Amino acid sequence: MFTIEHDFDATVVTLVDEGDEGASFLQEDVTINAFDDCITIEQLNPQTDQVQVITLSIAQVQDLAAALDLPEGIYRLSRVEDAPN
């Protein structure tokens, strides 16, 4: 299950682990904040009771999205702003 909320400066997606019927435990919710210049991913660490935050640039998110559909290997995406005129 997931939720989508539009805040003033970000779109917030929360992923909720509903687990499988045989799952022994569930993972903490993951919150993804999409800003104009970066994406943050947050998840509570139950062992430390602190929220862990990872910040990705927009280019890193684009690379991640492309990587989900590619076979094993090393890649470099050609970006529109990098292309010669």
N, C-alpha and C positions, 0 to 999 in steps of 0.2 A: 504494500500500500504506500502511496505517497501523497503529499499535499503540495500545492503551488499557491504562493501568496505574492502579490505585487505591492512592495513597500515603496516609499518615496524615492529611494536611491538604489534599490536592488530588487531583483526577483529572487524569492526564497523557496527552494524546493526541499522538503523534508522527506527522507526515505525511512519508512518504518519496517523493521524486520518482524514479519508475522510468523516466520519459521515454517518448517514442515511439521507434519503431525508427529514424527518421531524425533524431532529436535530436542536435545537435552537442555539447551539454553538459547536465548535470543541475544543478538547483538544490540548495542545501543543505537538509537536513532542517529542518522547522518543528516546534517543540515548543509545545503549547498547555497551559498549566497552569490548571485551573479550581479556584479557591478559593471560599470562602463569599461574599467581598465583591468579588472582581475576577477578571479573566481576564488572564493574561500570555501573550504570543506571543513566542517566541524563535527566532532564526535566526543562524547563524554567518555573518559577513561575511568571505569568504575573502581579500578585499583588505587588511583590517586585522587579520585573525585574532582578531576580537573578536565576542562574541555581542551582537547588537542585541536590545533588549527593548522591547516595546510593552505598556502596561498599559491595559486597558479596564474601565470600570465594568460592572456587571451590566446597567444601563440601556442602555449603549452596545452591548453584545452583543445585547440584545433588539432594539434598533433595527437593527443589522446583519442579524440573522436575518430581520426583516420586510422590509428593503430588498431582499433577494435575490429576493423574489417580486413586487415592485412596479415599475410603469413609471416613467420619468423624471419627476421632480417634487420638491416640497418637502413633507415630512410631519412630523407630531408624533403619536406614539402616546399614546393615553389609557391610563394605568396604573391598575390596580385601586386602589392606595393613593391615587391622585389623584382618584378618582371621589367625588362627594358621596354621603352615606349616605341 
